[in-house]
Amino acid sequence: MNTLLELLNENAQLTNAQLAVMLDKTEEEVAAAIADYEKSGVIKGYKALVDWDKAPRKTVSALIELKVTPKRETGFDEIAKTVMMFDEVESVYLMAGSYDLSVMVKGATIQDIAMFVSKRLSTLDSVLSTATHFVLSRYKDGGVILCDDEDKDERRSMLL
């Protein structure tokens, strides 16, 4: 059985009435639970998942690997908080493995992202190195499949 949070995560546009039916609860119970989740910070906000390839305004996305020097008192938190405050930054994750922070960024052009990395990100005190990977295609994002059958490359089906 789906939970309220799972249903909202899949589709935040579901009404309280729809959620109530799906969860076998009253609308009032659903509204109260959502209010509690919002107040406690479990639900941080609601956002549309945009397929920017189909939108009139195009954007470029990149994943940037950061190797950083953690601070003695705050570890990785201080540099992560600094990085997340840049407007270009969509998300920041602490990673295990060959690099420390994974940073997703958006810009109008590849050059915008390159300038952001070279002028603003790589110059931060704790940053030891960066590796930038530009997103070429998004097939699935936030659990939503973005590629439609109508976008299918006909050459590929002939090769199979």
Beta strands, then each sheet from edge to edge (+ up, - down):
strand 1: 60-68
strand 2: 89-94
strand 3: 101-107
strand 4: 127-134
strand 5: 140-141
strand 6: 144-145
sheet 1: 2+ 3- 1+ 4-
sheet 2: 5+ 6-
end
